[in-house]
């Protein structure tokens, strides 16, 4: 077998995902025939990488397309809620408290006389912001710590493993009740910080295992034998081929963090009024569920659809990135 061509300016096999593993995969299980070339090649006859092949599959997956459209809609209304709800979510009229649907107010009014439709639309901003920022914080912190521990091993790996064991022993909801009960801020940052604090160990374990698996591959051993530095091996060859499990888990976890924010807000330790949140609206509507069920139905339905969309997106990404599921 010829030795891989390696120098400081190029990867062992300069494919899209970085590394000779992509070239090996193009001969096997992750690539499929396309109209423009032979088996395992793209329209120009070049080998497709794992990432380009995953995108090729995702574009043809109806679950990915449906969930992606829902998430795109949520992101748009989170950034520009006035596009579909021009009213003020804090503009309330007690004379209309608990009233049902009316012209211009399709979802009715809550217990304070606020428009449920406007509050449901504006609540998407808070939920999406918390979910995205918490997921980014967890992914970055967990990936860096877990990746370094898996690559270098030794005493740092042992210390990180014991620390993650301690965090896994802390119940999330109970931890939120204890830690957030002393916070008086009405912003989203304490909730995001709590989620990052208790969420990074899961991503750390996954990143650690993925890096340990990737660094044992032949292309990494060849790079090491040819004198590549640790930083080059980690950033150029290992990280691109170890990110897939982290991306899948982070995508699914995003929906979980949105649900966790609503749970903590429902319990009174998460976000607090006057912040507009689905969890706060669900909490305030729970005592009127018999007389005015519409107050609970719409924010709860929006929360359920959002969480489901992110879980479906994560499942679709997992199916596209995992060669064993092909």
Secondary structure, 3 states (H helix, E strand, C coil): CCCCCCECCECCCCCCCCCHHHHHHCCCCCCCCECCECCCECCCCCECCHHHHHHHHHCCCHHHHHHHHHHHHHHHHHHCHHHCCCCCCCCECHHHCCCCCECCECCCECCCCEEHHHHHHHHHHHHHHHHHHHHHHHHHHHHHHHHHHHHHCHHHHHHHHHHHHHHHCCCHHHHHHHHHCCCCCCCCHHHHHHHHHHHHHHHHHHHHHHHHHHCCCHHHHHHHHCCCCHHHHHHHHHHHHHHHHHHHHHHHHHHHHHHHHHHHHHCCCCCCCCCCCHHHHHHHHHHHCCCCCHHHHHHHHHHHHHHHHHHHHHHHHHHHHCHHHC
